[in-house]
Structure formats: structure tokens, C-alpha cells
């Protein structure tokens, strides 16, 4: 049993530690990179309808043909025919030696359509570290591209073709940070530019931002900061994803050439500035994903619509869920329910008009959420209440389970096994601290990974508690307990069972620590750190009092009543955890979502208004009733035989 528990534990840890599948280079990413190079380099091949560089022109023909071939090999979707048409048109325009503007527009349009049809990550989850990018550039890139990005590094003379000059503003104007990231990840065939896919994604993004800053002088950054600080509308429109995916040329078309240069100089050096209004930014991402999901649904691409709607929740809304819950819990619940409703509508194949109406309702909720999430709403009181309620809510379940385990071992006079239980919850706290450190400095824990960890952890703990609760109920009869003491306790609590108790204590505590850490990280980013710490300390004090009272009261209970009450408590927690675990798996996209209108929602009790979570809890209740009934029948037969 312990080995099975350990296997589940390993799967939980790997759920949030493993990189997402989309982190690997996909054919769509390769096509996007080819199209980007066509858009940027075509002016070097053709001017005024004439070939000025035969090698460059041959490369443009080759790149466009390769892109067209790769697009034709992509999985079939309703958008593929249009992509093939655009790819053929691009090849024809290149063959006709069309102007650079026509080719750039055609290539960019095809690239944008490609990303919508075959989504890939367009931006990092957190703002890259510019200083880290500088250090990486000095270690890996300066020897070829030069310390100032001019393309004249110590080894540049021996390279053919020569390294790109990042300081060339004409080229940089047409190149997005996303394009630089793609080259850093994939390398460039036929050149000395190697792939740096061995670096963590956060390092590759940092390198892309640093390389993209060379073309824009430091003295422009101050003007860019002033523009950013005074233009609230600009701050709403340019989030981290737009900063990464938009070329300075495209930005110039929106705000003017000089302003675009200044803004690029500032934001490429300070990408974290886009996260100061993080709440609005992530909700903008949620809106964008929902709009894209609606477009995919309209063209009959149901899988893409499902994936995009799920991303709208996991990547767009969940990062601000904890803060919104603290400030307007009712609104948070409405948004969660409405987003589940969109996914359910897609799954049921509702009409496009019905799904569009659901998305429009969500847009109104998002507007209310942005008001609630405004920095001015981050009061000391709200931060204290959020920190207190989150830790109390998440910690109570784990406390009840661990305390029941300790009380049982104390009652059974098996204190020799207590170190395993204490070791389990202490190790869980240490693992939680390691998770916080990793999430801060090493990796980004995605919303899907979080929900999987919570979901599988909750389901596993619920199934274990089903067995524990039934077992405790069977020992609530004093005679049965005495028989168990004399006959089997020594054998039952052997080394394997002790390690099983360690695993159970670890999983139930780590699951709550994991969620608490992510919630606290979100609250902490809003400021009022002192209030957050005070709220956490207050919650710890309350939990300590509850634990003390439970231990003190359990000592005075007769053994039969102790097991009867403990069985009821454990059974109730099993029902709660199976509901929470099922809801988390729904949010991660692993279980379908069928709303059950009118059913009450209570997160503390694990109640969620969906058919799947309710059925899971009903099944758990039925299993518990059957187990308790079997215990009663078994006890009656034993008494009758005596």
C-alpha cells in the first residue's frame, strides 16, 4: 500500500515539475519563424521590383516554399484551407517580386492566422529578469554578436554568414521579442547560430529581451517611462503578451514612431512594468483567449475552442483568483461558474450565439473584477483578511486529519509510530518551502499543474480516508477494539504501515501548503506585506488552539466514542476532499463540466454546482454508508456468537 501511495506522490510532484508539452518546438513554431524571416529580410533581396541579392532572393523562395509545405502537413482544422491559400499567395507574391510592404503584410497576416489556428505560448508567465539576460548574453552571445550587439564579436570574422547585428534598428523595428525567442530556442539552420533549448525558458526569454534592447538607446528609456506612467490607456493595452508579440513597427502604427522607440527602449529593459497592472493584464489575456475560443468554435474547431477556453481560466483568470476572492468572493464565484459554463456550452455543442452570449456575460464580470482588483482596493484590511481566511481554510482540513492520526496512535499506545506522522507533515512543510523557492526563482507553476496537484492529491486523500473512516467505525465498539488490540494491532502497525501514515500525512499537508503558497504569492504581490504576515500568524494561532482542544478532548473520551466521533469526522473529510479534488480536475480539463443550476456552492464543504462533483460525493457517501452498515452487521454477528 505504501508503494502505491509513493507512486501517486511521485506523479503529483511530476505534475507541476514537468514542462508543458508546448514548451517543445512544434511545426507551427518553425513555420512562424520562417515567416518572420521572410517579413524582415525580404527588403535585402528585392528593391523596386528587381533582385538586388540573388542569394537572399533564393532564400526567400526557399523559406516560403518550406513554410507552405509544413503548413500542408499540419493536422487538419477548419482553418487549414485558408492557411494554404495564404501560403500560396505569399509564394506568388515573392515570385512576382512584389514590394517589401506587400510581402511583410502577407507574411505577418499568415503568421497571425497560423498562431490562432495552432496556438503556441506567445509570452512568458512572469516578467523576464533583464539583469539575468545581460549575464547570459555575456557568457553565450557576446563572443559572436559583440558586447554592444553590433555583430562584431571576437569570433565574428570567421563566421559565414556573419552574426546578426542586434543594434541595427531597421532590422529590430521589424522583429518582435517572440521572434528572437524562437531563434534562441531553435537556432538557425545554415548558420553558426546554435539552439539554446537546453536553457530554461525563463533564461531564453531573458536573453531575448536583452538582445532586443540593443537597437534602442538608454537615453530613450527615460522618455519611455514617462510615456508609460502618464498614459493609463497604454498601460491597459500593452500587457506582457503584447509587448512580446508586437514588433516596434506595429506599435509605431498605433502610437507614433518616436513614442514606439521610447516605449521599446523602456519596456524591453523593464518588462516587469507590464505586471504592475497585472490584474487587468491577465484579465485581458482571459478576454483574448475567450475571443479566440469563440472564433475557433464558430469555424467548427471544437478542440481548439476547448483548449482556448480552458487557457482563459488557467492562464488568464486563475492568477488573480485569490486576490479577487479576498476582495469580492461572490464575484469570483460568478466568474468561475460562468467560465465553466462556457466550457460546458462548447462541450454540449450549443449554438454560436449561445456561446457568444456566455462570453459577453463574462466580459461584464471581468469589468467588475478589474474595478475590484485596482491597486487602490489593496487595503491593509483586505490583505489581512485574505491571508487569514486562506490559511485557516486550507490548514483546517490537514490539521483535522493529522490530529486524528496522532490521537489514534496515542490512544492505541503506539507512540513509537508518531515520528512517522510528524515526519510526514514536517517534510510537507519543507517541500512547500522548496516549492515556493522553485516557483520564485526556477520555474513557473502553471494553473493546470496546480489544479492537477490539488485534484489528484484530493482524490487520493479522499480514497484513503474512505478506508480509514470505515476502519475506525468498525472499532467504535469497545469489545471490537479490545479484540483488535490483542489480536492485530502489533502486526498492523508494522514498518510498512508506519511509512503509509508518513505518506498520508505528507500528501494531505502538502496539498494544502501547495495551494496556500500560490495564493499567498498572489496576495503578496499586491503590497501590504505586514498585513499578510499578521493574517498568517493569526490563522496559525487559531489553528494551534483548535489542534490543542482536539488533542485535549480526545484524551478524555472513552475509546468507543473516540473512534465513533473520529470515524464521522474522517468520513466527512473524505466527502469534502472528493468534491474538491473532482472540482480541481474539472478546472484542469481532466473531467467534464456539467453545471447543475440551483445547487448550492460551499468551498469549505467541497460543494460545487456541477453534476460530476455532486455524483462523486454521492458515491463517496454511499460507500461510507455501506462500509458502516457492514461494520454494524459484523459487530452484531460477533456479539451474537459470543
C-alpha positions as CSV (number, residue, x, y, z in Angstrom):
1,X,0.0,0.0,0.0
2,X,2.8,2.4,0.8
3,X,4.4,1.8,-2.6
4,X,1.1,2.7,-4.3
5,X,1.0,5.8,-2.2
6,X,4.5,6.7,-3.1
7,X,3.7,6.2,-6.8
8,X,0.8,8.6,-6.5
9,X,3.1,11.1,-4.6
10,X,5.7,10.9,-7.4
11,X,3.0,11.6,-10.0
12,X,1.8,14.6,-8.1
13,X,5.2,16.1,-7.9
14,X,5.9,15.5,-11.5
15,X,2.6,17.1,-12.4
16,X,3.8,20.5,-11.5
17,X,7.5,20.0,-12.2
18,X,7.3,18.7,-15.7
19,X,7.5,21.2,-18.5
20,X,4.3,21.6,-20.6
21,X,4.2,19.8,-23.9
22,X,4.0,23.0,-25.8
23,X,7.4,24.0,-24.5
24,X,8.9,21.8,-27.2
25,X,9.4,23.2,-30.7
26,X,6.3,22.5,-32.9
27,X,6.0,22.6,-36.7
28,X,3.8,25.7,-36.2
29,X,6.6,27.4,-34.4
30,X,9.0,26.6,-37.2
31,X,6.6,28.0,-39.8
32,X,6.2,31.1,-37.7
33,X,9.9,31.6,-37.6
34,X,10.3,31.2,-41.3
35,X,7.5,33.7,-42.0
36,X,9.1,36.2,-39.6
37,X,12.4,36.0,-41.5
38,X,10.7,36.5,-44.8
39,X,8.9,39.6,-43.5
40,X,12.2,41.0,-42.1
41,X,14.8,40.0,-44.7
42,X,12.9,40.4,-47.9
43,X,13.9,44.1,-48.5
44,X,17.5,42.8,-48.7
45,X,16.5,40.7,-51.7
46,X,14.2,42.9,-53.7
47,X,14.1,46.6,-54.3
48,X,11.8,48.4,-56.8
49,X,10.7,45.0,-58.2
50,X,14.3,43.9,-59.0
51,X,16.6,41.4,-57.5
52,X,19.4,43.1,-55.6
53,X,20.8,39.9,-53.9
54,X,20.4,36.6,-55.6
55,X,21.3,34.5,-52.5
56,X,18.8,36.4,-50.4
57,X,16.1,36.1,-53.0
58,X,16.7,32.3,-53.3
59,X,16.4,32.1,-49.6
60,X,13.1,33.9,-49.6
61,X,11.8,31.5,-52.2
62,X,13.1,28.5,-50.2
63,X,11.7,29.8,-46.9
64,X,8.2,30.5,-48.3
65,X,8.1,27.1,-50.0
66,X,9.2,25.3,-46.8
67,X,6.6,27.2,-44.8
68,X,3.9,26.2,-47.3
69,X,5.0,22.5,-47.2
70,X,5.0,22.5,-43.4
71,X,1.5,24.1,-43.3
72,X,0.1,21.5,-45.6
73,X,1.5,18.8,-43.2
74,X,-0.1,20.2,-40.1
75,X,-3.1,18.4,-38.5
76,X,-6.4,19.2,-40.3
77,X,-8.5,22.0,-39.0
78,X,-11.3,24.2,-40.5
79,X,-8.7,27.0,-40.8
80,X,-6.1,24.9,-42.8
81,X,-7.6,25.7,-46.2
82,X,-7.3,29.4,-45.6
83,X,-3.7,28.9,-44.4
84,X,-2.8,27.0,-47.5
85,X,-4.4,29.8,-49.6
86,X,-2.4,32.5,-47.8
87,X,0.8,30.5,-48.1
88,X,0.3,30.0,-51.9
89,X,-0.4,33.7,-52.2
90,X,2.8,34.6,-50.4
91,X,4.8,32.4,-52.7
92,X,3.2,34.0,-55.8
93,X,3.9,37.5,-54.4
94,X,7.6,36.6,-53.9
95,X,7.8,35.1,-57.4
96,X,6.3,38.3,-58.8
97,X,8.9,40.3,-56.9
98,X,6.2,42.3,-55.0
99,X,7.2,45.2,-52.8
100,X,8.6,44.7,-49.3
101,X,5.4,46.2,-47.7
102,X,3.2,43.6,-49.6
103,X,5.4,40.7,-48.6
104,X,5.6,41.9,-44.9
105,X,1.9,42.2,-44.7
106,X,1.3,38.9,-46.3
107,X,3.8,37.0,-44.1
108,X,2.7,38.7,-40.9
109,X,-1.0,38.0,-41.7
110,X,-0.3,34.3,-42.4
111,X,1.8,34.1,-39.2
112,X,-1.1,35.6,-37.1
113,X,-3.6,33.2,-38.6
114,X,-1.3,30.3,-38.0
115,X,-0.9,31.1,-34.3
116,X,-4.7,31.3,-33.9
117,X,-5.3,28.0,-35.6
118,X,-2.4,26.2,-33.9
119,X,-1.8,28.0,-30.6
120,X,1.6,28.2,-29.1
121,X,2.8,30.1,-26.0
122,X,3.3,33.7,-27.1
123,X,4.8,35.1,-23.8
124,X,6.4,34.1,-20.6
125,X,4.2,33.6,-17.5
126,X,6.3,36.1,-15.5
127,X,8.3,39.1,-16.5
128,X,11.9,38.1,-17.5
129,X,14.9,39.2,-15.5
130,X,16.8,41.7,-17.7
131,X,19.9,41.5,-15.5
132,X,19.9,37.7,-15.9
133,X,19.7,38.2,-19.7
134,X,22.7,40.5,-19.6
135,X,24.8,37.9,-17.8
136,X,23.7,35.2,-20.2
137,X,24.4,37.3,-23.2
138,X,28.0,38.0,-22.0
139,X,28.5,34.3,-21.4
140,X,27.0,32.9,-24.6
141,X,26.5,35.5,-27.2
142,X,29.0,38.4,-27.0
143,X,31.8,36.3,-28.5
144,X,30.0,36.4,-31.8
145,X,27.5,39.2,-31.7
146,X,29.7,41.7,-29.8
147,X,29.4,43.2,-26.4
148,X,27.3,46.0,-27.8
149,X,25.3,43.8,-30.1
150,X,26.9,45.3,-33.3
151,X,27.7,41.8,-34.7
152,X,31.5,42.3,-34.4
153,X,32.4,39.9,-31.6
154,X,35.9,38.3,-31.4
155,X,34.8,35.3,-33.5
156,X,32.6,37.1,-35.9
157,X,35.2,37.3,-38.7
158,X,35.4,33.6,-39.1
159,X,31.6,33.1,-39.4
160,X,29.7,32.9,-42.7
161,X,27.1,34.3,-42.8
162,X,28.2,36.9,-40.2
163,X,26.3,37.2,-37.0
164,X,23.2,39.5,-36.9
165,X,23.7,43.0,-35.5
166,X,21.1,43.4,-32.8
167,X,21.9,47.2,-32.8
168,X,20.6,47.6,-36.3
169,X,17.4,49.5,-35.6
170,X,15.9,49.0,-39.1
171,X,16.0,45.2,-38.6
172,X,15.0,45.4,-34.9
173,X,12.0,47.5,-35.9
174,X,10.5,44.6,-37.7
175,X,11.4,41.9,-35.1
176,X,9.4,41.0,-32.0
177,X,10.8,39.6,-28.8
178,X,8.9,36.4,-29.6
179,X,10.8,36.1,-32.9
180,X,14.1,36.5,-31.0
181,X,12.9,33.9,-28.5
182,X,12.1,31.4,-31.3
183,X,15.6,31.8,-32.8
184,X,17.2,31.4,-29.4
185,X,15.2,28.2,-28.8
186,X,15.5,26.7,-32.3
187,X,18.8,28.1,-33.7
188,X,19.2,28.9,-37.4
189,X,19.9,26.3,-40.0
190,X,22.8,27.0,-42.3
191,X,24.3,29.5,-39.8
192,X,26.5,29.3,-36.7
193,X,23.5,30.2,-34.5
194,X,23.0,27.1,-32.4
195,X,19.9,26.2,-30.4
196,X,19.8,27.2,-26.8
197,X,16.9,24.9,-26.0
198,X,19.0,23.4,-23.1
199,X,18.5,26.7,-21.2
200,X,15.3,27.1,-19.1
201,X,12.5,29.0,-20.8
202,X,13.0,31.9,-18.3
203,X,16.6,32.2,-19.4
204,X,15.7,32.2,-23.1
205,X,13.1,34.9,-22.5
206,X,15.7,37.0,-20.5
207,X,18.2,36.6,-23.4
208,X,15.5,37.6,-26.0
209,X,14.7,40.8,-24.0
210,X,18.3,41.8,-23.6
211,X,19.2,41.2,-27.3
212,X,16.1,43.1,-28.3
213,X,17.2,46.2,-26.3
214,X,20.5,47.0,-28.2
215,X,18.7,48.9,-31.0
216,X,17.2,51.4,-28.6
217,X,19.5,53.7,-26.7
218,X,19.4,54.0,-22.9
219,X,18.5,57.7,-23.1
220,X,15.2,56.8,-24.7
221,X,14.2,54.7,-21.8
222,X,13.6,57.7,-19.6
223,X,11.2,59.2,-22.1
224,X,9.5,55.8,-22.5
225,X,9.0,55.5,-18.7
226,X,7.4,59.0,-18.7
227,X,5.1,58.0,-21.5
228,X,4.2,54.7,-19.7
229,X,3.5,56.4,-16.4
230,X,1.2,59.1,-17.8
231,X,-0.8,57.1,-20.3
232,X,-3.2,54.8,-18.4
233,X,-4.9,53.6,-21.7
234,X,-1.5,52.5,-23.0
235,X,-0.8,50.5,-19.8
236,X,-4.1,48.7,-20.3
237,X,-3.4,47.9,-24.0
238,X,0.2,46.8,-23.7
239,X,0.5,43.8,-21.4
240,X,3.4,41.3,-21.3
241,X,2.0,39.2,-24.1
242,X,1.5,42.2,-26.4
243,X,5.0,43.5,-25.6
244,X,6.5,40.2,-26.5
245,X,4.5,39.5,-29.7
246,X,4.3,43.0,-31.2
247,X,7.0,44.5,-33.4
248,X,8.1,48.1,-32.8
249,X,6.9,48.9,-36.3
250,X,3.4,47.7,-35.5
251,X,3.5,49.6,-32.2
252,X,4.5,52.7,-34.2
253,X,1.4,52.4,-36.2
254,X,-0.6,52.7,-33.0
255,X,1.2,55.4,-31.0
256,X,3.7,57.0,-33.4
257,X,7.2,56.3,-34.4
258,X,9.1,58.3,-31.8
259,X,6.8,57.1,-29.0
260,X,7.2,53.5,-30.1
261,X,11.0,53.8,-30.0
262,X,10.9,55.3,-26.5
263,X,8.5,52.7,-25.2
264,X,10.5,49.8,-26.7
265,X,13.7,51.2,-25.0
266,X,11.9,51.3,-21.6
267,X,9.8,48.1,-21.7
268,X,12.5,45.9,-23.2
269,X,14.7,46.9,-20.3
270,X,11.9,46.8,-17.7
271,X,9.3,44.1,-18.8
272,X,8.2,43.9,-15.2
273,X,6.5,47.3,-15.7
274,X,3.7,45.4,-17.6
275,X,3.0,43.4,-14.5
276,X,2.3,46.3,-12.2
277,X,-1.2,46.3,-13.6
278,X,-1.1,42.5,-13.6
279,X,-4.7,42.0,-12.7
280,X,-6.0,43.9,-15.7
281,X,-3.3,42.3,-17.9
282,X,-4.2,38.8,-17.0
283,X,-7.9,39.5,-17.4
284,X,-7.1,41.0,-20.8
285,X,-5.5,37.6,-21.6
286,X,-8.6,35.8,-20.4
287,X,-10.7,38.0,-22.8
288,X,-8.3,37.3,-25.7
289,X,-8.4,33.6,-25.1
290,X,-12.2,33.6,-24.9
291,X,-12.5,35.6,-28.1
292,X,-10.1,33.2,-29.8
293,X,-12.1,30.3,-28.5
294,X,-15.3,31.8,-29.9
295,X,-13.7,32.2,-33.3
296,X,-12.4,28.6,-33.2
297,X,-15.9,27.4,-32.2
298,X,-17.5,29.4,-35.0
299,X,-15.3,27.7,-37.6
300,X,-16.0,24.2,-36.1
301,X,-12.7,23.6,-34.5
302,X,-14.1,22.3,-31.2
303,X,-10.8,21.0,-29.8
304,X,-9.1,24.4,-30.2
305,X,-12.1,26.1,-28.7
306,X,-12.0,23.8,-25.7
307,X,-8.2,24.4,-25.2
308,X,-8.5,28.1,-25.5
309,X,-11.5,28.3,-23.1
310,X,-9.5,26.3,-20.6
311,X,-6.5,28.5,-21.1
312,X,-8.7,31.6,-20.5
313,X,-9.3,30.2,-17.0
314,X,-6.0,28.7,-16.1
315,X,-3.7,31.4,-17.6
316,X,-6.0,34.4,-17.6
317,X,-8.2,34.3,-14.6
318,X,-6.7,31.9,-12.0
319,X,-3.6,34.1,-11.4
320,X,-5.8,36.7,-9.8
321,X,-8.4,34.4,-8.4
322,X,-7.0,34.5,-4.8
323,X,-6.9,38.3,-4.7
324,X,-10.4,38.7,-6.2
325,X,-11.7,36.1,-3.7
326,X,-10.5,38.2,-0.8
327,X,-12.0,41.4,-2.2
328,X,-15.2,40.1,-3.7
329,X,-15.8,36.4,-3.1
330,X,-19.3,36.4,-4.7
331,X,-17.9,37.9,-7.9
332,X,-15.1,35.3,-8.0
333,X,-17.7,32.5,-7.7
334,X,-19.8,34.1,-10.5
335,X,-16.8,34.3,-12.8
336,X,-15.7,30.7,-12.1
337,X,-19.2,29.5,-12.8
338,X,-19.6,31.5,-16.0
339,X,-16.2,30.2,-17.3
340,X,-17.2,26.7,-16.5
341,X,-20.5,27.4,-18.3
342,X,-18.6,28.5,-21.5
343,X,-16.6,25.2,-21.4
344,X,-19.8,23.2,-20.8
345,X,-21.5,25.1,-23.7
346,X,-18.7,24.2,-26.0
347,X,-18.8,20.5,-24.9
348,X,-22.6,20.4,-25.5
349,X,-22.2,22.0,-28.9
350,X,-24.5,24.9,-28.1
351,X,-25.2,27.3,-30.9
352,X,-22.5,30.0,-31.6
353,X,-25.0,32.7,-30.5
354,X,-25.4,30.9,-27.1
355,X,-21.7,30.6,-26.5
356,X,-21.2,34.2,-27.6
357,X,-23.8,35.3,-25.0
358,X,-21.9,33.4,-22.3
359,X,-18.7,35.2,-23.3
360,X,-20.4,38.6,-23.3
361,X,-21.7,37.9,-19.8
362,X,-18.2,37.1,-18.7
363,X,-16.9,40.3,-20.2
364,X,-19.2,42.2,-17.9
365,X,-18.0,40.3,-14.9
366,X,-14.4,41.0,-15.9
367,X,-15.1,44.7,-15.9
368,X,-16.4,44.4,-12.3
369,X,-13.3,42.4,-11.4
370,X,-10.9,44.9,-12.8
371,X,-12.5,47.5,-10.5
372,X,-12.2,45.2,-7.5
373,X,-8.6,44.4,-8.4
374,X,-7.5,48.0,-8.8
375,X,-4.4,48.9,-6.7
376,X,-6.5,51.4,-4.8
377,X,-8.5,48.5,-3.4
378,X,-5.5,46.7,-1.9
379,X,-6.2,47.9,1.7
380,X,-4.4,46.6,4.8
381,X,-7.7,45.1,6.0
382,X,-8.3,43.2,2.8
383,X,-4.8,41.8,2.7
384,X,-5.1,40.7,6.4
385,X,-8.5,39.0,5.9
386,X,-7.3,37.3,2.7
387,X,-4.2,35.9,4.4
388,X,-6.1,34.8,7.5
389,X,-9.0,33.1,5.7
390,X,-6.9,31.3,3.1
391,X,-4.5,29.8,5.7
392,X,-7.4,28.9,8.1
393,X,-9.4,27.3,5.3
394,X,-6.6,25.4,3.7
395,X,-4.9,24.4,7.0
396,X,-8.0,23.2,8.8
397,X,-8.6,20.1,6.8
398,X,-4.9,19.0,7.1
399,X,-5.0,19.8,10.8
400,X,-8.1,17.7,11.4
401,X,-6.6,14.6,9.6
402,X,-3.2,14.8,11.2
403,X,-4.6,15.4,14.6
404,X,-6.9,12.4,14.3
405,X,-3.9,10.3,13.3
406,X,-1.9,11.5,16.3
407,X,-4.8,11.0,18.7
408,X,-5.4,7.5,17.4
409,X,-1.8,6.4,17.9
410,X,-1.8,8.0,21.4
411,X,-4.9,6.1,22.3
412,X,-3.5,2.9,21.0
413,X,-0.3,3.4,23.0
414,X,1.7,3.3,19.8
415,X,3.8,6.4,20.3
416,X,6.7,4.7,18.5
417,X,4.9,5.3,15.2
418,X,4.3,9.0,15.9
419,X,7.7,10.1,14.5
420,X,6.4,8.9,11.1
421,X,3.3,11.1,11.2
422,X,5.3,14.1,12.5
423,X,8.0,13.4,9.8
424,X,5.3,13.4,7.1
425,X,3.8,16.8,7.9
426,X,7.2,18.4,8.7
427,X,8.5,17.1,5.3
428,X,5.4,18.5,3.6
429,X,6.2,22.0,5.1
430,X,9.8,21.7,3.9
431,X,8.6,20.6,0.4
432,X,6.2,23.6,0.5
433,X,9.1,26.0,1.2
434,X,11.1,24.3,-1.7
435,X,8.1,24.8,-4.0
436,X,7.9,28.5,-3.1
437,X,11.6,28.9,-3.9
438,X,11.3,27.0,-7.1
439,X,8.2,28.9,-8.2
440,X,10.1,32.2,-7.4
441,X,13.4,31.6,-9.0
442,X,13.5,28.4,-11.1
443,X,10.2,27.5,-12.7
444,X,6.7,28.8,-13.3
445,X,3.9,26.6,-11.9
446,X,1.1,26.8,-14.4
447,X,-2.5,26.8,-13.5
448,X,-3.0,23.4,-15.0
449,X,-0.2,21.9,-12.9
450,X,-1.6,23.5,-9.8
451,X,-5.1,22.1,-10.4
452,X,-3.7,18.6,-11.2
453,X,-1.7,18.6,-8.0
454,X,-4.7,19.6,-6.0
455,X,-7.1,17.3,-7.9
456,X,-5.0,14.1,-7.7
457,X,-4.0,14.9,-4.1
458,X,-7.6,15.5,-3.1
459,X,-8.9,12.3,-4.7
460,X,-6.1,10.2,-3.3
461,X,-6.6,11.5,0.2
462,X,-10.4,11.0,-0.1
463,X,-10.0,7.4,-1.1
464,X,-7.5,6.7,1.8
465,X,-9.9,8.4,4.3
466,X,-12.8,6.3,3.0
467,X,-10.8,3.2,4.2
468,X,-9.6,4.9,7.4
469,X,-13.1,6.2,8.3
470,X,-14.7,2.7,7.7
471,X,-11.9,1.1,9.7
472,X,-12.4,3.5,12.7
473,X,-16.1,3.0,12.6
474,X,-15.6,-0.8,12.9
475,X,-13.5,-0.2,16.1
476,X,-16.1,2.0,17.8
477,X,-17.5,-0.9,19.7
478,X,-15.4,-1.4,22.8
479,X,-15.3,-5.2,22.5
480,X,-14.2,-5.0,18.9
481,X,-11.5,-2.6,19.9
482,X,-10.2,-4.8,22.7
483,X,-10.2,-7.7,20.4
484,X,-8.3,-5.7,17.8
485,X,-5.8,-4.5,20.4
486,X,-5.0,-8.1,21.5
487,X,-5.0,-9.8,18.1
488,X,-3.8,-7.5,15.4
489,X,-2.6,-4.0,16.4
490,X,1.0,-5.1,16.8
491,X,1.1,-6.7,13.3
492,X,-1.0,-4.0,11.7
493,X,1.2,-1.1,12.7
494,X,4.4,-2.5,11.3
495,X,7.1,-0.6,9.4
496,X,5.2,-0.6,6.1
497,X,2.0,0.8,7.7
498,X,4.1,3.4,9.5
499,X,5.5,4.6,6.2
500,X,2.0,4.7,4.8
501,X,1.0,7.0,7.6
502,X,4.0,9.2,6.7
503,X,2.8,9.3,3.1
504,X,-0.7,10.2,4.1
505,X,0.4,13.0,6.4
506,X,2.7,14.3,3.7
507,X,0.1,14.3,1.0
508,X,-2.8,15.9,2.9
509,X,-0.5,18.6,4.3
510,X,1.5,19.3,1.1
511,X,-1.7,19.6,-0.9
512,X,-2.9,22.4,1.4
513,X,0.6,24.0,1.6
514,X,0.9,24.0,-2.2
515,X,-2.3,25.9,-2.7
516,X,-1.7,28.3,0.2
517,X,1.7,29.2,-1.3
518,X,0.3,30.1,-4.6
519,X,-2.5,32.1,-3.1
520,X,-0.1,34.0,-0.8
521,X,2.3,34.8,-3.7
522,X,-0.6,36.5,-5.5
523,X,-1.7,38.4,-2.3
524,X,1.9,39.4,-1.5
525,X,2.4,41.0,-5.0
526,X,-0.4,43.5,-4.1
527,X,1.7,45.0,-1.3
528,X,0.8,45.3,2.4
529,X,3.3,42.6,3.3
530,X,2.9,43.4,7.0
531,X,-0.8,42.7,6.9
532,X,-0.3,39.4,5.1
533,X,2.2,38.3,7.7
534,X,-0.2,39.3,10.5
535,X,-3.1,37.5,8.9
536,X,-0.9,34.3,8.6
537,X,0.2,34.5,12.2
538,X,-3.4,35.0,13.4
539,X,-4.5,31.9,11.4
540,X,-1.7,29.8,12.8
541,X,-2.8,30.9,16.3
542,X,-6.4,29.8,15.7
543,X,-5.3,26.5,14.1
544,X,-3.0,25.8,17.1
545,X,-5.9,26.4,19.5
546,X,-8.1,24.0,17.5
547,X,-5.4,21.4,17.5
548,X,-4.8,21.7,21.2
549,X,-8.5,21.5,22.0
550,X,-8.9,18.4,19.8
551,X,-6.0,16.6,21.4
552,X,-7.1,17.5,25.0
553,X,-10.7,16.5,24.4
554,X,-9.7,13.2,22.7
555,X,-7.8,12.1,25.8
556,X,-11.0,12.3,28.0
557,X,-13.2,10.3,25.5
558,X,-13.8,6.6,26.1
559,X,-12.2,4.6,23.3
560,X,-15.6,3.6,21.7
561,X,-16.8,7.2,21.5
562,X,-13.3,8.4,20.3
563,X,-13.5,6.0,17.3
564,X,-17.2,6.8,16.6
565,X,-16.6,10.5,16.5
566,X,-13.3,10.1,14.6
567,X,-15.0,7.9,12.0
568,X,-17.7,10.6,11.4
569,X,-15.0,13.3,11.1
570,X,-12.9,11.3,8.8
571,X,-15.9,10.3,6.7
572,X,-17.0,14.0,6.4
573,X,-13.5,15.0,5.3
574,X,-13.5,12.2,2.7
575,X,-16.7,13.6,1.2
576,X,-15.2,17.2,1.2
577,X,-11.9,16.1,-0.4
578,X,-13.5,14.1,-3.1
579,X,-15.6,17.1,-4.0
580,X,-12.6,19.5,-4.0
581,X,-10.4,17.0,-5.9
582,X,-13.0,16.5,-8.6
583,X,-13.6,20.2,-9.0
584,X,-9.8,20.8,-9.4
585,X,-9.6,18.1,-12.1
586,X,-12.5,19.8,-13.9
587,X,-10.7,23.1,-13.8
588,X,-7.6,21.4,-15.3
589,X,-9.7,19.9,-18.1
590,X,-9.4,16.3,-16.9
591,X,-13.1,15.9,-16.1
592,X,-16.1,17.2,-18.0
593,X,-18.2,20.1,-16.6
594,X,-22.0,19.8,-16.5
595,X,-23.5,22.7,-14.5
596,X,-26.2,21.9,-12.0
597,X,-28.1,25.2,-11.6
598,X,-29.6,25.9,-8.2
599,X,-27.3,23.6,-6.3
600,X,-25.5,25.5,-3.5
601,X,-21.8,26.1,-3.6
602,X,-19.7,25.9,-0.5
603,X,-15.9,25.5,-0.9
604,X,-15.4,24.7,2.8
605,X,-17.7,21.7,2.4
606,X,-16.4,20.8,-1.1
607,X,-19.8,21.5,-2.6
608,X,-19.7,22.7,-6.3
609,X,-22.8,23.0,-8.6
610,X,-21.7,20.5,-11.2
611,X,-23.1,17.1,-11.9
612,X,-19.7,15.4,-11.8
613,X,-18.6,16.7,-8.3
614,X,-22.1,16.0,-6.8
615,X,-22.1,12.4,-8.2
616,X,-18.5,11.9,-6.8
617,X,-19.6,13.0,-3.4
618,X,-22.8,10.9,-3.5
619,X,-20.8,7.8,-4.5
620,X,-18.4,8.5,-1.6
621,X,-21.4,8.8,0.8
622,X,-22.9,5.6,-0.4
623,X,-19.6,3.8,0.0
624,X,-19.3,5.1,3.5
625,X,-22.8,4.1,4.4
626,X,-22.2,0.6,3.0
627,X,-19.0,0.4,5.0
628,X,-20.6,1.5,8.2
629,X,-23.5,-0.9,7.7
630,X,-21.1,-3.8,7.1
631,X,-19.3,-2.9,10.3
632,X,-22.6,-2.9,12.3
633,X,-23.6,-6.3,10.8
634,X,-20.1,-7.7,11.5
635,X,-20.2,-6.4,15.1
636,X,-23.7,-7.8,15.7
637,X,-22.7,-11.3,14.5
638,X,-19.6,-11.2,16.7
639,X,-21.7,-10.3,19.8
640,X,-24.2,-12.9,19.0
641,X,-21.5,-15.6,18.6
642,X,-20.1,-14.6,22.0
